Amino acid sequence: MKNVLVIGSTGQIGSELTRELRKRYGNDSIIAGYIKGAEPKGELKESGPSAEADVTNPEMIANIVKKYNVDTIYNLAALLSVVAEKKPQLAWKIGIDGLWNILEVARENNCAVFTPSSIGSFGPSTPHVQTPQDTVQRPCTIYGVSKVTTELLSDYYFKKYGVDTRSVRFPGLISYVTPPGGGTTDYAVDIYYSAVRGEKFVCPIKKGTLMDMMYMPDGLHAAISLMEADPTRLVHRNGFNIASMSFDPDEIFQAIKRHKPNFEMEYDVDMLKQGIADSWPDSLDDSCARAEWDWKPQYDLESMTVDMLKNLEAKLK
Ligand SMILES: NC(=O)c1ccc[n+]([C@@H]2O[C@H](COP(=O)([O-])OP(=O)(O)OC[C@H]3O[C@@H](n4cnc5c(N)ncnc54)[C@H](O)[C@@H]3O)[C@@H](O)[C@H]2O)c1
């Protein structure tokens, strides 16, 4: 990776990934791509170049790639699961028509491409416990349909044209920096904000609903180390399972309560979110990522909770 375009750089993942890449590769070689109405601000804007990069406009993307001699694209443009369910056509237009545009620009300009998949690429007929790398993927949400298509189309471009496509299936990502953009796992971020603000948390997901989650530093590490991995070791390409922790609402509540004994939570289940959560795996088997590019997470629920509370207390002071 010499010159990198991060599309969707102001989102939950992009805002932190852009900073991390700038730290590792130098500020000037990481271009923060944005769309109108979601421009970078503050440190993200000032620390390096930025450019309007709308995935529905292939010429715009091609011009940036040529201007900055881009060799790697992190394509983070998408509507997240809950938002996508309300706007399915737009979700497809950004997620799949947009991806096609990116892959074509990459083919013509010899770029590597990372386009995340998700635990949402699985569905009710997938084995839910220790979900294997290669298994049934019949999701029932438009988000999931677009993620399976993302994996297949990215693999297709690798096999047919040799485009260096790689990706992971992200679990719910938890971070104190940028709020999540409307996913099913957002509650696991919101709960920390309530705890630090001294408010009772109203949980939209039922007790006992297990979902895979990950602390953002591990997610960033996965996205960067997969793109740096030795290609001769990769048996898989698009859609590596990665995992670090799996918990239900009560377990994260108890983990926070050990540090904030007065913290309270009640349930008010959101049926749309619950339906999506029920169709997703309880836990993923990430042995292929461990074997093929040495994936290893650093954080578990306890160490993440300590770090989240410390950083949110400083942020919300
Ligand atoms: N955050 C998670 O927990 C999580 C989990 C699994 C997978 N993912 C995947 O990771 C990727 C990034 O997720 P995120 O959480 O940062 O999402 P987000 O909603 O926070 O950010 C998405 C970004 O895409 C941008 N965008 C929207 N339309 C665009 C367009 N037409 N062209 C270019 N950019 C556009 C938005 O401005 C935003 O910056 C997505 O593919 C998402 O499905 C995220």
The ligand as an SDF file (V2000), in Angstrom:
LIG
                    3D

 44 48  0  0  0  0  0  0  0  0999 V2000
  -19.7150   -0.6580   11.8680 N   0  0  0  0  0  0  0  0  0  0  0  0
  -19.9840   -1.9480   11.9640 C   0  0  0  0  0  0  0  0  0  0  0  0
  -20.2520   -2.4510   13.0550 O   0  0  0  0  0  0  0  0  0  0  0  0
  -19.9150   -2.8200   10.7310 C   0  0  0  0  0  0  0  0  0  0  0  0
  -20.1170   -4.1970   10.8800 C   0  0  0  0  0  0  0  0  0  0  0  0
  -20.0770   -5.0060    9.7530 C   0  0  0  0  0  0  0  0  0  0  0  0
  -19.7930   -4.4600    8.5090 C   0  0  0  0  0  0  0  0  0  0  0  0
  -19.6120   -3.1070    8.4040 N   0  0  0  0  0  0  0  0  0  0  0  0
  -19.3600   -2.5670    7.0600 C   0  0  0  0  0  0  0  0  0  0  0  0
  -18.2440   -1.6910    7.0590 O   0  0  0  0  0  0  0  0  0  0  0  0
  -18.4610   -0.6330    6.1210 C   0  0  0  0  0  0  0  0  0  0  0  0
  -18.3650    0.7160    6.8020 C   0  0  0  0  0  0  0  0  0  0  0  0
  -19.2880    0.7390    7.8600 O   0  0  0  0  0  0  0  0  0  0  0  0
  -19.4480    1.9620    8.8720 P   0  0  0  0  0  0  0  0  0  0  0  0
  -19.9380    1.3910   10.1380 O   0  0  0  0  0  0  0  0  0  0  0  0
  -18.2520    2.8140    8.8590 O   0  0  0  0  0  0  0  0  0  0  0  0
  -20.6770    2.7040    8.1790 O   0  0  0  0  0  0  0  0  0  0  0  0
  -21.1610    4.2290    8.3130 P   0  0  0  0  0  0  0  0  0  0  0  0
  -22.6090    4.2600    7.9890 O   0  0  0  0  0  0  0  0  0  0  0  0
  -20.6950    4.8070    9.6130 O   0  0  0  0  0  0  0  0  0  0  0  0
  -20.3300    4.9160    7.1360 O   0  0  0  0  0  0  0  0  0  0  0  0
  -20.6320    4.7140    5.7830 C   0  0  0  0  0  0  0  0  0  0  0  0
  -19.9460    5.7820    4.9860 C   0  0  0  0  0  0  0  0  0  0  0  0
  -20.3410    5.6480    3.6120 O   0  0  0  0  0  0  0  0  0  0  0  0
  -20.5250    6.9470    3.0820 C   0  0  0  0  0  0  0  0  0  0  0  0
  -21.3650    6.8780    1.8840 N   0  0  0  0  0  0  0  0  0  0  0  0
  -22.7280    6.7600    1.8020 C   0  0  0  0  0  0  0  0  0  0  0  0
  -23.1070    6.7800    0.5100 N   0  0  0  0  0  0  0  0  0  0  0  0
  -21.9860    6.9040   -0.2410 C   0  0  0  0  0  0  0  0  0  0  0  0
  -21.7210    6.9880   -1.6360 C   0  0  0  0  0  0  0  0  0  0  0  0
  -22.7020    6.9730   -2.5270 N   0  0  0  0  0  0  0  0  0  0  0  0
  -20.4300    7.0950   -2.0330 N   0  0  0  0  0  0  0  0  0  0  0  0
  -19.4040    7.1330   -1.1520 C   0  0  0  0  0  0  0  0  0  0  0  0
  -19.6040    7.0900    0.1850 N   0  0  0  0  0  0  0  0  0  0  0  0
  -20.8720    6.9610    0.6330 C   0  0  0  0  0  0  0  0  0  0  0  0
  -21.1380    7.7380    4.2190 C   0  0  0  0  0  0  0  0  0  0  0  0
  -20.9560    9.1210    4.0260 O   0  0  0  0  0  0  0  0  0  0  0  0
  -20.3160    7.2050    5.4080 C   0  0  0  0  0  0  0  0  0  0  0  0
  -19.1350    7.9650    5.5460 O   0  0  0  0  0  0  0  0  0  0  0  0
  -19.8320   -0.9220    5.4860 C   0  0  0  0  0  0  0  0  0  0  0  0
  -19.6510   -1.7160    4.3270 O   0  0  0  0  0  0  0  0  0  0  0  0
  -20.5280   -1.7480    6.5420 C   0  0  0  0  0  0  0  0  0  0  0  0
  -21.5300   -2.5660    6.0120 O   0  0  0  0  0  0  0  0  0  0  0  0
  -19.6750   -2.2850    9.4770 C   0  0  0  0  0  0  0  0  0  0  0  0
  1  2  1  0
  2  3  2  0
  2  4  1  0
  4  5  1  0
  4 44  2  0
  5  6  2  0
  6  7  1  0
  7  8  2  0
  8  9  1  0
  8 44  1  0
  9 10  1  0
  9 42  1  0
 10 11  1  0
 11 12  1  0
 11 40  1  0
 12 13  1  0
 13 14  1  0
 14 15  2  0
 14 16  1  0
 14 17  1  0
 17 18  1  0
 18 19  2  0
 18 20  1  0
 18 21  1  0
 21 22  1  0
 22 23  1  0
 23 24  1  0
 23 38  1  0
 24 25  1  0
 25 26  1  0
 25 36  1  0
 26 27  1  0
 26 35  1  0
 27 28  2  0
 28 29  1  0
 29 30  1  0
 29 35  2  0
 30 31  1  0
 30 32  2  0
 32 33  1  0
 33 34  2  0
 34 35  1  0
 36 37  1  0
 36 38  1  0
 38 39  1  0
 40 41  1  0
 40 42  1  0
 42 43  1  0
M  CHG  2   8   1  16  -1
M  END
$$$$
